[in-house]
Structure formats: C-alpha cells, structure tokens
C-alpha cells in the first residue's frame, strides 16, 4: 500500500464553498422553474459569494494543505 493519503477537500474553505453553491443552485432552480425573480437573482448572487468565499478562505489558509505543507517542509523559494 502507498503512504499517500488524500484529504478529499475536507476543509473549511471547501465546505463553505460547496454549501453556499448548493443553496445557490437550489434557489436558481426554483427561481427559474417557477419564474420567481428574487430567488433567481439571490441564487446568482450566492454563486458569486460562494466562489469568492471558497477562493478567499483557501487563500487565507483554510483550504486543504499539501503533504509538504502539513509537515512544514514546503519550499517557499
């Protein structure tokens, strides 16, 4: 067996992004299907917020770290 372990995205950044985008897709689906303008536009805004939160939290260090970063041996050169 390999010593390689994958994290599969278990981080605050990924869970926040996925949850926000899930709510956005539900609102978009309901808004488009039933022609509810506020649900559609709220879904559109949440897509932008979800992607921004995912990228921002990842950049702030709340994302998945590589094995080298976890051991403190990352090359920052």
N, C-alpha and C positions, 0 to 999 in steps of 0.2 A: 504494500500500500504506500501511497505517496504521503509525505508530510504536508502537502499543500492543503490548506484549509481556506474555503471561500466563505465570505461573510454574507453573501446574497442580499446586500442592501439593508441590513439591519442597523439603521442609524436614524437619528432624529431628523436629519435633512431628508432622507428618502421617505420616511413615514409621513412627515408633514406634507411633502410634495404630492405623494400618492393620495393621501386623504383629501387634500384640497382639490386635486384634479378629479377625484371620484365624485365629490359633491358638485363640482362644476359640470361634469358630464351628465349627471342626473338632472340638474337644473336646465341644461341645454336641451336635453332630450324632451323633457316635459314642456319647456317653453316653445320649442319648435313644433312638437306634435299637436299641442293644444292652442297654439298661437297666443301664448302669454308673453307679452313683450318684456315685462320686468324679470321674468325667470330666464329668458334668453339672454338679456344683457347682463344680468347678475352672473350667469354662467360664463359669459365671455370675460367679464372682469376677474372672476375667480381663476380662470385659466392663466391669465397674466400673473395674478398674485401667486398662484401655486408654483408656476415655473420660477418666478422671482424668488420665492421663499426657498425652493429647493436649491437653486444656484447660490443664493446668498448664504444659507446655512452651511452648505458644503464649503464655500469659500471661507467661512468663519471657523471651520474646523469641526463641524458637527456631522460631517459625512463619513463614509467608510474610508479607513486608512489602509494603505498597502502594508504588507507584512514588514517591509523595511522601516516604514514609519512607526509601526507598532513597537518594534524593537529599539527604536532610536538610532538606527544606523542609516537613515536616509541621506543620500548625497545631495547636499544643497549647494552645489557648485556651479 
